[in-house]
Amino acid sequence: MNNIRTSSIQKEILTTSDVMELLDISRTTLYQRMRAGILVGHKLGGRIYFYRSAIKEALEKGKITMS
């Protein structure tokens, strides 16, 4: 049961590399969108993570587009 929950959480949490690949954008563009408040990242242990649901919501609202 714990493995199922961990797997679900891992699918919900994205790294900067995951988001860059998903949206087909550069690291610079990702950080620009973060500074503009378009994308919200969460720092944990010196790394930045994103919620997949927040990326999906931004796409649905037209705040960001996939290249």
C-alpha positions as a printed Julia matrix, in Angstrom:
67×3 Matrix{Float64}:
  0.0    0.0     0.0
  2.82   2.42    0.81
  4.4    1.82   -2.6
  1.14   2.75   -4.32
  0.9    6.03   -2.39
  4.55   6.87   -3.04
  4.09   6.16   -6.75
  1.02   8.42   -6.88
  2.89  11.22   -5.14
  5.87  10.85   -7.48
  3.58  11.25  -10.49
  2.12  14.43   -8.99
  5.49  16.05   -8.22
  7.62  17.25  -11.15
 11.23  18.4   -11.23
 12.43  21.38  -13.27
 13.66  18.92  -15.92
 10.24  17.25  -16.05
  8.49  20.6   -16.58
 11.01  21.71  -19.2
 10.45  18.48  -21.12
  6.68  18.54  -20.68
  6.34  22.12  -21.92
  9.29  21.94  -24.34
 10.9   25.06  -22.88
 14.41  26.02  -21.82
 15.58  26.43  -18.24
 15.75  30.2   -18.83
 12.12  30.31  -19.97
 11.06  28.21  -16.99
 12.74  30.6   -14.55
 11.28  33.62  -16.38
  7.8   32.16  -15.99
  8.49  31.5   -12.32
  9.63  35.11  -11.76
  6.51  36.36  -13.56
  4.34  34.23  -11.26
  3.01  32.13  -14.13
  4.52  28.94  -12.71
  4.99  28.31   -9.01
  7.85  26.12   -7.86
  8.45  24.83   -4.35
 11.98  24.54   -2.96
 12.85  21.45   -1.01
 16.4   20.51   -0.16
 17.88  22.95   -2.64
 15.78  21.64   -5.53
 12.64  23.09   -7.09
  9.54  20.97   -7.58
  6.2   21.63   -9.23
  2.76  20.12   -8.79
  1.56  18.45  -11.98
 -1.97  19.66  -11.19
 -0.74  23.3   -11.1
  0.95  22.89  -14.49
 -2.22  21.31  -15.88
 -4.35  24.13  -14.47
 -2.07  26.79  -15.99
 -2.33  25.04  -19.36
 -6.13  24.83  -19.13
 -6.43  28.51  -18.2
 -4.19  29.49  -21.11
 -1.5   30.99  -18.84
  1.09  28.81  -20.56
  1.23  26.83  -23.78
  3.06  23.75  -24.85
  5.59  24.44  -27.62
